[in-house]
């Protein structure tokens, strides 16, 4: 019985607890709903009051500035009037002095610009070819920079038309009797045999093709024209109006070389590169035919060329120098040399000479170039000029080279098919003709066109 009573008590007590919990939960929910309803009523009341409340009236701005005549008692103060008078005097004097100083500076700068007399020594519009002015340089040795072209005096590589002088690269197999097989093997090209070679170093005019070692006959031909021995200047001006060629691995140049190697072989006597560029398209080749470069070459030995100190480039953004004619200019005096394109505002290279800059030996830092052979000899010392070796006559050269092995076309750039200095560089270039030949164009669209050349000697005629 006691056990039975205990069981009923155990079952009944939890049921009562559940009923109490349910009642409390219902009361809590009802309380929260009442609070939310009251909060909503307050929010609605505030919103309604904000909507129905009248906006404040905007007052019109009124300036506190005095209107009409008003007293200025400080004007009657003698010390104030004295100070005002001195202020005006000081301002006027300072403005006058500033104007005078500015005018003096402008005048002295204007006077510092040398004004030279010039005598026109060459004015060629290429109505005809003038043998009294121009000569062809004929060779196959690459002229020291390792180009792959055979320079000729053939009319297929240089000729005159109504648009000017044309310098055109062509394939050797298309403009000679040399066959494609002979270019690769078993043929000796000897320009001394027909006396067409124009260089004193006859080794630059003989080449033999040999498939065993990868040497070939120059697969392309071009032209190189010079005024050497006919027209030269020592200080003066040069202006060439030309349209540059388009085409992969073409290297057009307008440049000057010493009439006599007064101080020794290249680069001891100097070289002046007025304008040169790479014929590759700018869209796919860095510093392509939208970029013009100028340089001065000078040094004590072949390995000490200091052109890196005196070279600059100028890029015409979104332009193609092969699309039209441009004027390539050069001005040269004892104290300055500079090149430009189209006008003097667009300078490419500017180099000054004088005591403040030192001699070219000093500028090259040769005095610190010790070697096992000792200190490099200053071969320019006897001249006594700050601009040596650019103090003697130079003649003009215009040419279109094809390829090079001197670094002008950097290795591995733009799909270059050869490596500089390699024994088979020319062969590798030729094997890739399917990629570069179509870019050269055809007819008068191929090559460089020169409309006019002018040269002035500094001084009166």
Order of alpha helices (4+ residues) and beta strands (2+ residues): alpha-alpha-beta-beta-beta-beta-beta-beta-alpha-alpha-beta-beta-beta-beta-beta-beta-beta-beta-beta-beta-beta-beta-beta-alpha-beta-beta-beta-alpha-alpha-beta
